[in-house]
């Protein structure tokens, strides 16, 4: 069974994907990736640099055996930025390339705006309210805000530290795999930033829209999971066909 690695958004943790496990269990083995400083890794220091965080995640995954039945990377918002980085770095560390990259509410690298965000407590709280996705009781509880704000601040710094370095031969740095893009119709991110994923890969690109904003996946969870199931099943089937053809060739 194909493995689905899921990376969280800024301020999020692996727990955002726990409800997906039962819904996808017949098409994929879901592994929610936990980042340092949250969830079961709460005692680890938060990382604030994209390259440092990506290197840590690459080391951790590459230190284990690659899934024998292939894998797909999914990330929402900041998680999409990390997922595309892993799609590039893991094959350099001995893993096969992922069967596909899935990115949600995440601008393509070449379409990102290089603006250092204001990360005072007031600015972070305003951003949380603007993007949605945060329960109202969090804003009413100083203790919860005290836990949430440092994580969000560190993650915003991770995003602002990202710099897409293109080599002289840009084609040499393109991904060579299908990319599935998902977005909310009302997300201020805009359609051009998502359509720009077509410039990141030699493979096919799909773009699916859902009602809602940046955190459309909360209100549209069932619709998104139905689309993910279809895409995952297609990649699992293609892998099975490839394995069958290889077996016949060696028979």
C-alpha positions in Angstrom: 0.0 0.0 0.0 1.3 3.4 -0.9 2.4 5.7 1.9 1.2 9.3 2.3 3.4 11.6 4.3 1.6 14.7 5.5 3.3 17.9 6.6 1.5 20.5 8.8 0.9 24.2 8.1 2.5 27.0 10.0 1.5 26.8 13.6 0.1 23.3 13.1 1.1 19.9 14.2 0.7 16.3 13.0 -2.6 16.1 14.8 -4.3 18.1 12.0 -4.1 14.9 9.9 -5.2 12.4 12.5 -8.9 12.5 11.4 -7.8 11.5 7.9 -6.3 8.2 8.8 -9.6 6.2 8.9 -10.9 7.8 5.7 -7.9 6.9 3.7 -6.8 3.6 5.3 -8.0 1.5 2.4 -5.9 3.4 -0.2 -2.8 4.7 1.7 -0.8 4.3 4.9 -0.9 7.8 6.3 2.1 9.0 8.2 1.7 12.5 9.7 5.1 14.1 10.1 5.6 15.9 13.4 7.9 19.0 13.4 10.2 19.9 16.3 8.7 21.9 19.1 5.1 20.6 18.9 3.0 17.5 19.6 5.2 14.5 20.7 8.3 16.7 20.0 7.2 19.5 22.2 10.4 19.5 24.2 12.6 20.0 21.2 13.6 23.5 20.2 11.6 25.2 17.5 13.5 25.7 14.2 13.3 29.0 12.4 15.2 28.5 9.2 13.9 26.6 6.2 17.1 24.9 5.2 17.8 23.8 8.7 14.3 22.4 9.1 14.3 20.7 5.7 17.7 19.1 6.4 16.4 17.8 9.8 13.4 16.2 8.2 15.4 14.8 5.3 17.9 13.3 7.8 15.1 11.7 9.8 13.3 10.2 6.9 16.4 9.1 5.0 17.6 7.4 8.1 14.6 4.9 7.7 13.8 2.5 5.0 11.9 4.0 2.1 8.3 2.6 1.8 8.5 -0.5 -0.4 5.2 0.4 -2.2 6.1 4.0 -3.0 5.1 7.2 -1.3 3.4 10.5 -1.9 4.1 13.8 -0.1 1.3 16.2 1.0 1.6 19.5 2.7 -0.8 22.4 3.5 0.5 25.9 3.3 4.0 25.8 4.9 3.7 22.0 4.7 3.6 22.3 0.9 6.8 24.2 0.9 8.4 21.5 3.0 6.9 18.7 0.9 8.4 20.1 -2.3 11.7 20.4 -0.6 11.6 16.8 0.5 10.6 15.7 -3.0 13.9 17.2 -4.1 16.1 16.2 -1.2 15.1 12.6 -0.5 16.2 11.2 -3.8 19.6 12.8 -3.2 19.8 10.7 0.0 19.0 7.3 -1.6 15.2 7.2 -1.6 13.3 6.8 -4.8 11.4 9.9 -6.0 7.9 10.2 -4.6 5.0 9.0 -6.8 3.5 12.5 -6.6 3.6 15.8 -4.8 0.4 17.2 -3.3 0.3 20.8 -2.2 -2.6 22.7 -0.6 -3.0 26.4 -0.2 0.7 26.9 -1.0 2.2 29.2 -3.6 4.7 27.7 -6.0 8.3 28.6 -5.1 8.8 30.9 -8.0 5.5 32.7 -7.2 6.2 33.4 -3.5 6.4 37.0 -2.2 9.6 37.7 -0.4 8.2 39.8 2.4 9.5 39.4 6.0 6.3 39.2 8.1 5.7 41.3 11.1 5.8 38.7 13.9 4.8 40.7 17.0 2.1 39.0 19.1 -0.5 41.5 17.9 0.5 40.9 14.2 0.4 37.1 14.7 -3.0 37.2 16.3 -4.3 39.4 13.5 -2.9 36.9 10.9 -4.6 34.0 12.7 -7.9 35.7 12.7 -7.5 36.8 9.0 -6.7 33.3 7.7 -9.2 31.5 9.9 -8.6 27.9 11.0 -8.1 28.8 14.7 -10.8 28.0 17.3 -12.2 31.1 18.9 -11.5 29.8 22.4 -7.8 30.0 21.6 -8.1 33.8 21.3 -10.0 34.0 24.6 -7.4 32.0 26.6 -4.0 33.6 27.3 -2.5 30.2 28.2 -3.4 28.7 24.8 -2.1 31.8 23.0 1.1 31.5 25.0 1.6 28.0 23.5 0.5 28.9 20.0 2.3 32.1 19.2 5.9 30.9 19.6 5.2 28.0 17.2 3.5 30.3 14.6 6.3 32.9 14.9 9.0 30.3 14.3 7.1 28.9 11.3 6.6 32.3 9.8 10.3 32.8 10.0 10.9 29.4 8.3 8.7 30.6 5.4 10.3 34.0 5.1 13.8 32.4 5.1 12.9 30.2 2.1 14.8 31.3 -1.0 14.3 29.4 -4.3 17.8 29.1 -5.8 17.6 28.3 -9.5 20.8 27.0 -11.3 21.9 28.4 -14.6 20.0 25.5 -16.3 16.6 25.9 -14.7 15.3 22.8 -16.5 17.8 20.7 -14.6 16.2 21.6 -11.3 12.6 20.8 -12.2 10.7 18.1 -10.5 9.9 15.1 -12.6 6.7 13.9 -11.1 3.0 14.7 -11.1 1.9 17.6 -8.9 -1.6 17.9 -7.5 -2.6 21.3 -6.2 -5.6 22.1 -4.0 -6.9 25.5 -3.0 -9.8 27.5 -1.5 -11.7 29.7 -3.8 -11.7 32.5 -1.2 -8.0 32.2 -0.3 -6.2 35.6 -0.7 -3.3 33.6 -2.0 -4.9 33.8 -5.4 -5.1 31.5 -8.4 -1.9 32.6 -10.1 0.3 31.5 -7.2 -1.2 28.0 -7.4 -1.2 27.8 -11.2 2.5 28.6 -11.1 3.2 25.0 -9.9 3.1 24.2 -13.7 6.6 25.8 -13.8 8.0 23.5 -11.2 7.7 20.1 -12.8 8.1 18.2 -16.1 5.1 16.1 -14.9 1.4 16.7 -15.1 -0.3 19.2 -12.9 -3.9 19.2 -11.6 -5.6 22.0 -9.8 -8.7 21.5 -7.7 -10.7 24.2 -6.1 -13.0 24.0 -3.0 -15.3 26.5 -1.3 -13.6 28.4 1.5 -10.5 30.3 2.3 -6.9 29.4 3.3 -8.2 26.7 5.7 -10.9 25.4 3.3 -9.8 21.9 4.2 -11.6 22.2 7.5 -15.1 22.9 6.1 -14.4 20.9 3.0 -12.7 17.9 4.5 -14.9 15.2 3.0 -14.7 16.7 -0.5 -10.9 17.1 -0.2 -10.4 13.5 1.0 -12.6 12.2 -1.8 -10.3 13.9 -4.3 -7.2 12.7 -2.5 -8.5 9.1 -2.5 -9.0 9.3 -6.3 -5.5 10.7 -6.8 -3.8 8.2 -4.4 -5.7 5.3 -6.0 -4.5 6.3 -9.4 -0.9 6.4 -8.3 -1.2 3.1 -6.4 -2.7 1.5 -9.6 0.1 2.8 -11.8 2.7 1.5 -9.4 1.0 -2.0 -9.4 0.9 -2.0 -13.2 4.6 -1.0 -13.3 5.5 -3.8 -10.8 3.5 -6.3 -12.9 5.2 -5.3 -16.1 8.6 -5.6 -14.5 7.8 -9.1 -13.2 6.7 -10.2 -16.7 9.9 -8.7 -18.2 12.0 -10.9 -15.8 9.9 -14.0 -16.2 
